């Protein structure tokens, strides 16, 4: 039945895509300090209900799959994004979790919270520790709990300066605590279009093509 929300697919389900539309698949690794809302960001991007009701740290590794059509250079491309994330405790306790998340990743999404300045200050360090000279990984920073800038611990000027000096876009995830419904589609579309465009530009190689 029609719900007004995006359709959710099971592990063995795929959208019915015409063969004329190119499909690409990317593995993205969300990382950041404990409590910044990595799981909530993944659920927000996937259009899951109750995305902002996440509680506690993820005990292990989690993969969320997002299907998204986007126009890139006037071509309609169908994207399959596999969002990998793990709790900060699991990353520190188990040595194999970080390599498993980063291995084969096409992009990393360092995540901070607009309500936690410390998590914002950690972003440069996360980028420096995660992106090695030999890596061909695309970074896209995600700011969670975005809302009234007057109440934010990060200023608009700091965001602009970061994007200019690092040449890395910042995707904003709006704070929404009074509803368990999926997030506003236009806002999610803006974030997903940015992510998909950045990944497409950085990874225009045939090996990323998939068949659905």
TORKOLTOR-319825 format. One record per residue (C-alpha): residue number from 1; residue in three letters; y, x, z. Coordinates in nm, 4 decimals. Each point is the difference from the previous one (the first is absolute). Example, Ala and Ser with C-alpha at 12.3 -4.5 7.8 and 13.67 -1.06 7.14 Angstrom:
TORKOLTOR-319825
<nr->1	rest->Ala	north->-0.4500	east->1.2300	up->0.7800>
<nr->2	rest->Ser	north->0.3440	east->0.1370	up->-0.0660>
//
This chain:
TORKOLTOR-319825
<nr->1	rest->Unk	north->0.0000	east->0.0000	up->0.0000>
<nr->2	rest->Unk	north->0.3588	east->0.1053	up->-0.0618>
<nr->3	rest->Unk	north->0.1596	east->0.1445	up->0.3119>
<nr->4	rest->Unk	north->0.3146	east->0.1615	up->-0.1401>
<nr->5	rest->Unk	north->-0.1372	east->0.3383	up->0.1107>
<nr->6	rest->Unk	north->-0.1612	east->0.2846	up->-0.1925>
<nr->7	rest->Unk	north->-0.3728	east->-0.0264	up->-0.0458>
<nr->8	rest->Unk	north->-0.2081	east->0.2251	up->0.2241>
<nr->9	rest->Unk	north->-0.3109	east->0.1656	up->-0.1439>
<nr->10	rest->Unk	north->-0.3212	east->0.1012	up->0.1746>
<nr->11	rest->Unk	north->-0.1516	east->0.3485	up->-0.0169>
<nr->12	rest->Unk	north->-0.2089	east->-0.0847	up->-0.3086>
<nr->13	rest->Unk	north->0.2576	east->-0.2202	up->-0.1739>
<nr->14	rest->Unk	north->0.2422	east->0.0972	up->-0.2745>
<nr->15	rest->Unk	north->0.2827	east->-0.1858	up->-0.1708>
<nr->16	rest->Unk	north->-0.0776	east->-0.1305	up->-0.3468>
<nr->17	rest->Unk	north->0.2113	east->0.2310	up->-0.2166>
<nr->18	rest->Unk	north->0.0185	east->-0.0239	up->-0.3823>
<nr->19	rest->Unk	north->-0.1368	east->0.3163	up->-0.1661>
<nr->20	rest->Unk	north->0.3346	east->0.0496	up->-0.1765>
<nr->21	rest->Unk	north->0.1702	east->0.0829	up->0.3326>
<nr->22	rest->Unk	north->-0.0310	east->0.3584	up->0.1223>
<nr->23	rest->Unk	north->-0.1331	east->0.0399	up->0.3549>
<nr->24	rest->Unk	north->0.0606	east->0.3015	up->0.2227>
<nr->25	rest->Unk	north->-0.1223	east->0.0826	up->0.3490>
<nr->26	rest->Unk	north->0.1675	east->0.2136	up->0.2653>
<nr->27	rest->Unk	north->-0.0985	east->0.1123	up->0.3471>
<nr->28	rest->Unk	north->0.2931	east->0.0024	up->0.2437>
<nr->29	rest->Unk	north->-0.0060	east->0.1490	up->0.3500>
<nr->30	rest->Unk	north->0.2227	east->-0.1590	up->0.2656>
<nr->31	rest->Unk	north->0.0776	east->0.2295	up->0.2908>
<nr->32	rest->Unk	north->0.2450	east->0.0160	up->0.2849>
<nr->33	rest->Unk	north->0.0309	east->-0.0058	up->0.3757>
<nr->34	rest->Unk	north->-0.1954	east->-0.2476	up->0.2099>
<nr->35	rest->Unk	north->0.1677	east->-0.3388	up->0.0262>
<nr->36	rest->Unk	north->0.2186	east->0.0150	up->-0.3126>
<nr->37	rest->Unk	north->-0.2036	east->-0.2796	up->-0.1596>
<nr->38	rest->Unk	north->-0.2126	east->0.1636	up->-0.2717>
<nr->39	rest->Unk	north->-0.2597	east->-0.2798	up->0.0113>
<nr->40	rest->Unk	north->0.2746	east->-0.2629	up->-0.0074>
<nr->41	rest->Unk	north->0.1555	east->0.1685	up->-0.3047>
<nr->42	rest->Unk	north->-0.3344	east->-0.0010	up->-0.1836>
<nr->43	rest->Unk	north->-0.0525	east->-0.3679	up->0.0850>
<nr->44	rest->Unk	north->0.3614	east->-0.0803	up->-0.1015>
<nr->45	rest->Unk	north->-0.0496	east->0.1608	up->-0.3404>
<nr->46	rest->Unk	north->-0.3338	east->-0.1791	up->-0.0453>
<nr->47	rest->Unk	north->0.1509	east->-0.3402	up->0.0799>
<nr->48	rest->Unk	north->-0.2298	east->-0.0582	up->0.2955>
<nr->49	rest->Unk	north->0.0831	east->-0.2798	up->0.2441>
<nr->50	rest->Unk	north->0.0683	east->0.1175	up->0.3525>
<nr->51	rest->Unk	north->0.1073	east->0.3412	up->-0.1313>
<nr->52	rest->Unk	north->0.2510	east->0.0375	up->0.2850>
<nr->53	rest->Unk	north->-0.2510	east->-0.0936	up->0.2696>
<nr->54	rest->Unk	north->-0.1681	east->0.3407	up->0.0065>
<nr->55	rest->Unk	north->-0.0511	east->0.1189	up->0.3574>
<nr->56	rest->Unk	north->-0.1074	east->0.3376	up->0.1262>
<nr->57	rest->Unk	north->-0.0863	east->0.3129	up->-0.1913>
<nr->58	rest->Unk	north->-0.2622	east->-0.0063	up->-0.2743>
<nr->59	rest->Unk	north->-0.3181	east->0.1496	up->0.1511>
<nr->60	rest->Unk	north->-0.1106	east->0.1642	up->-0.3234>
<nr->61	rest->Unk	north->0.0494	east->0.0040	up->-0.3736>
<nr->62	rest->Unk	north->0.1030	east->-0.3108	up->-0.1928>
<nr->63	rest->Unk	north->0.0355	east->-0.0654	up->-0.3730>
<nr->64	rest->Unk	north->0.2033	east->-0.2933	up->-0.1364>
<nr->65	rest->Unk	north->-0.0070	east->-0.0782	up->-0.3726>
<nr->66	rest->Unk	north->0.3036	east->-0.1426	up->-0.1781>
<nr->67	rest->Unk	north->-0.0019	east->-0.1341	up->-0.3566>
<nr->68	rest->Unk	north->0.3401	east->-0.0165	up->-0.1643>
<nr->69	rest->Unk	north->0.1308	east->-0.0502	up->-0.3571>
<nr->70	rest->Unk	north->0.3185	east->0.1873	up->-0.0833>
<nr->71	rest->Unk	north->0.2067	east->0.0761	up->-0.3054>
<nr->72	rest->Unk	north->0.0519	east->0.3714	up->-0.0568>
<nr->73	rest->Unk	north->0.2075	east->0.1064	up->-0.3001>
<nr->74	rest->Unk	north->-0.0395	east->-0.3534	up->-0.1406>
<nr->75	rest->Unk	north->-0.3789	east->0.0214	up->0.0221>
<nr->76	rest->Unk	north->-0.1979	east->-0.2313	up->0.2283>
<nr->77	rest->Unk	north->-0.2323	east->0.2117	up->0.2153>
<nr->78	rest->Unk	north->-0.2465	east->-0.1326	up->0.2564>
<nr->79	rest->Unk	north->-0.0139	east->0.2160	up->0.3111>
<nr->80	rest->Unk	north->-0.2780	east->0.0293	up->0.2545>
<nr->81	rest->Unk	north->0.1349	east->0.1717	up->0.3124>
<nr->82	rest->Unk	north->-0.2443	east->0.1154	up->0.2677>
<nr->83	rest->Unk	north->0.1994	east->0.0463	up->0.3211>
<nr->84	rest->Unk	north->-0.1732	east->0.2376	up->0.2421>
<nr->85	rest->Unk	north->0.1199	east->0.0291	up->0.3592>
<nr->86	rest->Unk	north->-0.1351	east->0.1041	up->0.3377>
<nr->87	rest->Unk	north->0.1192	east->-0.0140	up->0.3571>
<nr->88	rest->Unk	north->0.1889	east->0.3068	up->0.1214>
<nr->89	rest->Unk	north->-0.2581	east->0.0452	up->0.2755>
<nr->90	rest->Unk	north->-0.2886	east->-0.0007	up->-0.2468>
<nr->91	rest->Unk	north->0.1770	east->0.2557	up->-0.2183>
<nr->92	rest->Unk	north->0.0467	east->0.2336	up->0.2957>
<nr->93	rest->Unk	north->-0.3456	east->-0.0538	up->0.1539>
<nr->94	rest->Unk	north->-0.2185	east->0.0144	up->-0.3091>
<nr->95	rest->Unk	north->0.0569	east->0.2900	up->-0.2344>
<nr->96	rest->Unk	north->-0.1597	east->-0.1677	up->-0.3012>
<nr->97	rest->Unk	north->0.2290	east->-0.3063	up->-0.0075>
<nr->98	rest->Unk	north->0.3144	east->0.1669	up->-0.1363>
<nr->99	rest->Unk	north->-0.1840	east->0.1828	up->-0.2831>
<nr->100	rest->Unk	north->-0.1828	east->-0.3240	up->-0.0885>
<nr->101	rest->Unk	north->0.3297	east->-0.1869	up->-0.0281>
<nr->102	rest->Unk	north->0.1770	east->0.2708	up->-0.1988>
<nr->103	rest->Unk	north->-0.2900	east->0.1033	up->-0.2238>
<nr->104	rest->Unk	north->0.0595	east->-0.1379	up->-0.3477>
<nr->105	rest->Unk	north->0.3254	east->-0.1700	up->0.1020>
<nr->106	rest->Unk	north->0.2559	east->-0.0473	up->-0.2734>
<nr->107	rest->Unk	north->0.2793	east->-0.0816	up->0.2430>
<nr->108	rest->Unk	north->0.0923	east->0.0237	up->0.3669>
<nr->109	rest->Unk	north->0.2129	east->-0.2587	up->0.1803>
<nr->110	rest->Unk	north->0.1549	east->0.1571	up->0.3119>
<nr->111	rest->Unk	north->0.1007	east->-0.2970	up->0.2143>
<nr->112	rest->Unk	north->0.2689	east->-0.0348	up->0.2655>
<nr->113	rest->Unk	north->0.1473	east->-0.2859	up->0.2000>
<nr->114	rest->Unk	north->0.3684	east->-0.0894	up->-0.0190>
<nr->115	rest->Unk	north->-0.0307	east->-0.0877	up->0.3697>
<nr->116	rest->Unk	north->-0.1302	east->0.3462	up->0.0956>
<nr->117	rest->Unk	north->0.2292	east->0.2905	up->-0.0843>
<nr->118	rest->Unk	north->-0.2604	east->0.2552	up->0.1000>
<nr->119	rest->Unk	north->-0.2335	east->-0.1226	up->-0.2735>
<nr->120	rest->Unk	north->0.2839	east->0.0421	up->-0.2526>
<nr->121	rest->Unk	north->0.0693	east->0.3541	up->0.1178>
<nr->122	rest->Unk	north->-0.3689	east->0.0816	up->-0.0475>
<nr->123	rest->Unk	north->-0.0004	east->-0.0851	up->-0.3722>
<nr->124	rest->Unk	north->0.1113	east->0.3456	up->-0.1271>
<nr->125	rest->Unk	north->-0.2666	east->0.1665	up->0.2156>
<nr->126	rest->Unk	north->-0.2688	east->-0.2390	up->-0.1234>
<nr->127	rest->Unk	north->0.0951	east->0.0749	up->-0.3600>
<nr->128	rest->Unk	north->-0.0059	east->0.3748	up->0.0580>
<nr->129	rest->Unk	north->-0.3372	east->-0.0109	up->0.1782>
<nr->130	rest->Unk	north->-0.1622	east->-0.2364	up->-0.2478>
<nr->131	rest->Unk	north->0.1270	east->0.1164	up->-0.3393>
<nr->132	rest->Unk	north->-0.1336	east->0.3454	up->-0.0831>
<nr->133	rest->Unk	north->0.1239	east->0.2070	up->-0.2971>
<nr->134	rest->Unk	north->-0.3273	east->-0.0548	up->-0.1870>
<nr->135	rest->Unk	north->0.0067	east->-0.3789	up->0.0478>
<nr->136	rest->Unk	north->0.0839	east->-0.2395	up->-0.2801>
<nr->137	rest->Unk	north->0.0735	east->-0.2888	up->0.2344>
<nr->138	rest->Unk	north->0.2970	east->-0.2347	up->-0.0319>
<nr->139	rest->Unk	north->0.1911	east->-0.0748	up->0.3247>
<nr->140	rest->Unk	north->0.1672	east->-0.3368	up->0.0620>
<nr->141	rest->Unk	north->0.1517	east->-0.0612	up->0.3442>
<nr->142	rest->Unk	north->-0.0421	east->-0.3437	up->0.1607>
<nr->143	rest->Unk	north->0.2404	east->-0.1348	up->0.2620>
<nr->144	rest->Unk	north->-0.1528	east->-0.2803	up->0.2084>
<nr->145	rest->Unk	north->0.1825	east->-0.2592	up->0.2138>
<nr->146	rest->Unk	north->0.3069	east->0.0047	up->-0.2213>
<nr->147	rest->Unk	north->0.2647	east->-0.2553	up->0.0910>
<nr->148	rest->Unk	north->0.3524	east->-0.0054	up->0.1362>
<nr->149	rest->Unk	north->0.1407	east->0.3484	up->-0.0576>
<nr->150	rest->Unk	north->0.2236	east->-0.0465	up->0.3029>
<nr->151	rest->Unk	north->-0.3145	east->-0.0030	up->0.2143>
<nr->152	rest->Unk	north->-0.1806	east->0.2764	up->-0.1918>
<nr->153	rest->Unk	north->-0.0472	east->0.3497	up->0.1417>
<nr->154	rest->Unk	north->0.0353	east->0.1408	up->-0.3525>
<nr->155	rest->Unk	north->0.3296	east->-0.0300	up->-0.1885>
<nr->156	rest->Unk	north->0.0458	east->-0.0924	up->-0.3642>
<nr->157	rest->Unk	north->0.1719	east->0.3349	up->-0.0552>
<nr->158	rest->Unk	north->-0.3058	east->0.1851	up->0.1310>
<nr->159	rest->Unk	north->-0.2264	east->-0.1938	up->-0.2354>
<nr->160	rest->Unk	north->0.2217	east->0.0823	up->-0.2985>
<nr->161	rest->Unk	north->0.0220	east->0.3655	up->0.0969>
<nr->162	rest->Unk	north->-0.3781	east->0.0252	up->0.0379>
<nr->163	rest->Unk	north->-0.0693	east->-0.1595	up->-0.3395>
<nr->164	rest->Unk	north->0.2565	east->0.2308	up->-0.1610>
<nr->165	rest->Unk	north->-0.1107	east->0.3260	up->0.1618>
<nr->166	rest->Unk	north->-0.3787	east->-0.0601	up->-0.0139>
<nr->167	rest->Unk	north->0.0018	east->-0.1997	up->-0.3247>
<nr->168	rest->Unk	north->-0.2464	east->-0.2428	up->0.1603>
<nr->169	rest->Unk	north->0.0550	east->-0.3789	up->0.0000>
<nr->170	rest->Unk	north->-0.0102	east->-0.1998	up->0.3234>
<nr->171	rest->Unk	north->-0.1738	east->-0.3377	up->-0.0124>
<nr->172	rest->Unk	north->0.1246	east->-0.2465	up->0.2609>
<nr->173	rest->Unk	north->-0.2278	east->-0.2492	up->0.1772>
<nr->174	rest->Unk	north->0.2000	east->-0.2752	up->0.1676>
<nr->175	rest->Unk	north->-0.0546	east->-0.0804	up->0.3665>
<nr->176	rest->Unk	north->-0.1484	east->-0.3487	up->0.0403>
<nr->177	rest->Unk	north->-0.1379	east->-0.0961	up->0.3371>
<nr->178	rest->Unk	north->0.0415	east->-0.3774	up->0.0030>
<nr->179	rest->Unk	north->-0.2513	east->-0.0930	up->-0.2676>
<nr->180	rest->Unk	north->-0.3628	east->0.0781	up->-0.0772>
<nr->181	rest->Unk	north->0.0392	east->-0.0977	up->-0.3676>
<nr->182	rest->Unk	north->-0.0197	east->0.2608	up->-0.2763>
<nr->183	rest->Unk	north->0.3293	east->0.1757	up->-0.0585>
<nr->184	rest->Unk	north->0.2591	east->-0.1125	up->-0.2531>
<nr->185	rest->Unk	north->-0.1395	east->0.0666	up->-0.3478>
<nr->186	rest->Unk	north->0.3302	east->0.1294	up->-0.1479>
<nr->187	rest->Unk	north->0.0272	east->0.2602	up->0.2771>
<nr->188	rest->Unk	north->-0.3626	east->0.1064	up->-0.0385>
<nr->189	rest->Unk	north->0.0463	east->0.0100	up->-0.3779>
<nr->190	rest->Unk	north->0.2924	east->0.2403	up->0.0356>
<nr->191	rest->Unk	north->-0.2089	east->0.2343	up->0.2159>
<nr->192	rest->Unk	north->-0.3122	east->-0.0167	up->-0.2174>
<nr->193	rest->Unk	north->0.1969	east->0.0427	up->-0.3218>
<nr->194	rest->Unk	north->0.1584	east->0.3150	up->0.1417>
<nr->195	rest->Unk	north->-0.3356	east->0.1408	up->0.1124>
<nr->196	rest->Unk	north->-0.1725	east->-0.0833	up->-0.3287>
<nr->197	rest->Unk	north->0.2811	east->0.1433	up->-0.2111>
<nr->198	rest->Unk	north->0.0066	east->0.3251	up->0.1981>
<nr->199	rest->Unk	north->-0.3772	east->0.0386	up->-0.0247>
<nr->200	rest->Unk	north->-0.0037	east->-0.0784	up->-0.3717>
<nr->201	rest->Unk	north->0.2732	east->0.2510	up->-0.0790>
<nr->202	rest->Unk	north->-0.1660	east->0.2750	up->0.2067>
<nr->203	rest->Unk	north->-0.3579	east->-0.0623	up->-0.1119>
<nr->204	rest->Unk	north->0.0021	east->-0.0876	up->-0.3685>
<nr->205	rest->Unk	north->-0.3388	east->0.1506	up->-0.0629>
<nr->206	rest->Unk	north->-0.3048	east->-0.1719	up->-0.1564>
<nr->207	rest->Unk	north->-0.2256	east->0.0783	up->0.2974>
<nr->208	rest->Unk	north->0.1731	east->-0.2722	up->0.2020>
<nr->209	rest->Unk	north->-0.0998	east->-0.2769	up->-0.2433>
<nr->210	rest->Unk	north->-0.2557	east->-0.2487	up->0.1309>
<nr->211	rest->Unk	north->-0.1912	east->-0.2955	up->-0.1321>
<nr->212	rest->Unk	north->0.0081	east->-0.3249	up->0.1967>
//
